[in-house]
Amino acid sequence: MSPTPLSPKTILITGAAGGIGRATVKLFAESGWRVIGVDRGEFDGEPFPADGLYIQSDISIGENLESIFAQAHAFTGALHALVNNAAVQIAKPLLQTSVEEWDAVMASNLRSVFLSVKLAHPLFKAAGGGAIVNVSSVHAVATSANIAAYAASKGGLLALTRAMAIEFAPDNIRVNAILPGAVDTPMLRAGLGRGHVAGGDIQTRLDNLARRTVNGRVGQPSEIAHAIYFLADETQSSFMTGQALIVDGGATARLRTE
């Protein structure tokens, strides 16, 4: 069913309990959207929006996604935006990455998006269209050592974004990708703890990352959330689809030979 003009719009956000996901949940809820959040972990620390729905589930498992979207359909009947944000990261040399680790990254970061958009499509149709925002990464366009599986998944997600934008345009569904750079999230700190960036303790490694940006600092989850909102909101980005929005403090603008 289509909502009345005064009805709030509904968004589904995966990876909702993490740094970027949590900030995105907060921003959309404060902006009057009803939020469906999905994450394999609990949404701890603060209550999930009272008028929303939180589903604790692992999206790397196809059967779980079917259950998630069945619950979403029962909750709303129509979906106006989908943010594919959930991801896992393996930080180790390619030759030391097992087949199981590679497959786990692809299942979480790429296959889950393929399945989610298929399951979400009827809900978008019921809403008369909407927006999909895929959270890719600057690793889709420029990467570093010891993160090959993650980079490959995010590069695939960027290509999938373009393909979906073309195929879904007749249904009034816009599809864009956001490519964050270094953002101070639990995932980034965990990667630094595994030695993804060399040099000292985690704070020293964060400082090293900050110096590589034009802005001289790492990003905050709320800054990425606002960029996601821009891509999801029809009133702000209605003529954008199939695009990649890089939000990295200027890191990819600078020549590495400097």
Protein Blocks (a to p, Z undefined) as FASTA:
>chain_A
ZZdfklccddddehklmmmlmmmmmmmmmnopacddddfbdcehiacdfklccddddfkb
mklmmmmmmmmmmmnopafbdcdfbccdddddfklpcfklmmmmmmmmmmmmmmmmmmmm
mmmmmnopacddddddfklmoccehilmmmmmmmmmmmmmmmmmmmmmmnopacdddddd
ddddfklmmmmmnopagcijfklmmmmmmmmpmnopacdfklmmmmmmmmmmmklmmmgg
hiacddehhmmmpcfkZZ
